[in-house]
């Protein structure tokens, strides 16, 4: 047997004390939420889902484009609610690295989407000019 050998029961005890050690750091205070915060998030999520459903089913806004924009706004608000109440993302968690990663991801998504829309618009305009002229006939 080598000196590295650790009995199985000792390894589990060491791992358990290591897990406990991870939660003993007072400077790494993370909010894991309470029942009240989860219920607040749940109620807000239900409301933010029901309102767009009502807008579409009741045809409250006559213009479909405006309805789509309003629904997208509700979707953005719901994403923020989920990030705050369920994912517990804030500027304090993990020293702000989770928020920095989120901001970086959002910048990449915005660049990708806007670039894709720009390319598709210009491809449509430059590759199919006769389609635009046919509508005037």
C-alpha positions as CSV (number, residue, x, y, z in Angstrom):
1,X,0.0,0.0,0.0
2,X,1.1,3.5,-0.7
3,X,1.1,6.5,1.6
4,X,-1.6,8.1,-0.5
5,X,-4.1,5.5,0.5
6,X,-7.1,6.9,2.4
7,X,-9.8,4.7,3.8
8,X,-13.2,5.2,2.2
9,X,-14.9,6.4,5.5
10,X,-12.1,8.9,6.0
11,X,-12.5,10.2,2.5
12,X,-16.2,10.8,3.0
13,X,-15.6,12.5,6.3
14,X,-12.9,14.8,4.7
15,X,-15.3,15.6,1.9
16,X,-18.1,16.4,4.3
17,X,-15.8,18.7,6.3
18,X,-14.7,20.3,3.0
19,X,-18.3,21.0,2.1
20,X,-18.9,22.5,5.5
21,X,-15.7,24.6,5.0
22,X,-17.1,26.0,1.8
23,X,-20.1,27.4,3.6
24,X,-18.1,28.9,6.5
25,X,-16.7,32.0,4.7
26,X,-18.5,35.1,6.0
27,X,-17.2,37.3,3.1
28,X,-18.9,35.1,0.5
29,X,-22.5,35.8,1.6
30,X,-24.9,34.7,-1.0
31,X,-28.6,35.1,-0.8
32,X,-30.3,31.8,-1.7
33,X,-33.8,33.3,-1.4
34,X,-36.6,32.6,1.0
35,X,-40.1,31.2,0.6
36,X,-41.4,34.8,0.4
37,X,-39.0,35.8,-2.4
38,X,-39.8,32.7,-4.4
39,X,-43.5,33.4,-4.1
40,X,-43.0,37.0,-5.1
41,X,-41.1,35.8,-8.2
42,X,-43.8,33.2,-9.0
43,X,-46.7,35.7,-8.7
44,X,-44.8,38.3,-10.8
45,X,-44.1,35.5,-13.4
46,X,-47.8,34.5,-13.5
47,X,-48.9,38.2,-13.9
48,X,-46.3,38.8,-16.6
49,X,-47.5,35.8,-18.5
50,X,-51.2,36.4,-18.1
51,X,-51.2,40.0,-19.3
52,X,-49.7,39.3,-22.8
53,X,-52.0,36.3,-23.1
54,X,-55.0,38.6,-22.4
55,X,-53.6,41.2,-24.8
56,X,-53.5,38.7,-27.7
57,X,-56.7,36.7,-26.9
58,X,-58.8,39.8,-26.2
59,X,-57.3,41.7,-29.2
60,X,-56.9,44.7,-26.9
61,X,-54.4,46.4,-29.1
62,X,-55.6,46.5,-32.8
63,X,-52.2,46.8,-34.4
64,X,-50.3,43.5,-34.4
65,X,-46.9,45.1,-34.6
66,X,-47.6,47.2,-31.4
67,X,-49.0,44.1,-29.7
68,X,-45.7,42.2,-30.6
69,X,-43.6,45.1,-29.2
70,X,-45.6,45.2,-26.0
71,X,-45.3,41.4,-25.6
72,X,-41.5,41.6,-26.1
73,X,-41.3,44.3,-23.4
74,X,-43.2,42.0,-21.0
75,X,-40.8,39.1,-22.0
76,X,-37.8,41.3,-21.1
77,X,-39.3,42.2,-17.7
78,X,-40.0,38.5,-17.1
79,X,-36.4,37.6,-17.9
80,X,-35.3,40.2,-15.3
81,X,-37.7,38.8,-12.7
82,X,-36.4,35.3,-13.3
83,X,-32.8,36.4,-13.0
84,X,-33.4,38.2,-9.7
85,X,-35.9,36.0,-7.9
86,X,-34.9,32.5,-9.2
87,X,-31.3,32.7,-10.3
88,X,-30.4,35.2,-7.5
89,X,-28.3,37.3,-9.8
90,X,-27.1,40.6,-8.4
91,X,-23.9,42.6,-8.4
92,X,-22.8,41.1,-5.0
93,X,-23.0,37.4,-5.9
94,X,-19.6,35.8,-6.7
95,X,-17.9,39.2,-6.5
96,X,-19.8,40.6,-9.5
97,X,-18.5,38.0,-11.9
98,X,-22.0,36.6,-12.7
99,X,-23.2,40.0,-13.6
100,X,-20.1,40.7,-15.7
101,X,-20.6,37.4,-17.6
102,X,-24.3,38.3,-18.2
103,X,-23.4,41.7,-19.6
104,X,-20.7,40.2,-21.9
105,X,-23.3,37.6,-23.1
106,X,-25.9,40.3,-23.8
107,X,-23.4,42.4,-25.7
108,X,-22.5,39.3,-27.9
109,X,-26.2,38.5,-28.5
110,X,-27.0,42.1,-29.5
111,X,-24.0,42.2,-31.9
112,X,-24.9,38.9,-33.4
113,X,-28.6,39.7,-33.8
114,X,-28.1,43.2,-35.1
115,X,-25.4,42.0,-37.5
116,X,-27.6,39.2,-38.8
117,X,-30.6,41.5,-39.4
118,X,-28.4,44.0,-41.1
119,X,-26.9,41.3,-43.4
120,X,-30.4,39.9,-44.2
121,X,-31.8,43.3,-45.0
122,X,-29.0,44.2,-47.3
123,X,-29.1,40.8,-49.0
124,X,-32.8,41.2,-49.6
125,X,-32.4,44.7,-50.9
126,X,-29.4,44.1,-53.2
127,X,-30.1,40.5,-54.4
128,X,-33.7,40.9,-55.2
129,X,-34.2,44.4,-56.7
130,X,-36.8,43.2,-59.3
131,X,-39.1,42.0,-56.5
132,X,-39.4,45.6,-55.3
133,X,-40.1,46.9,-58.8
134,X,-42.8,44.3,-59.4
135,X,-44.9,45.7,-56.6
136,X,-45.3,49.0,-58.5
137,X,-46.6,47.3,-61.7
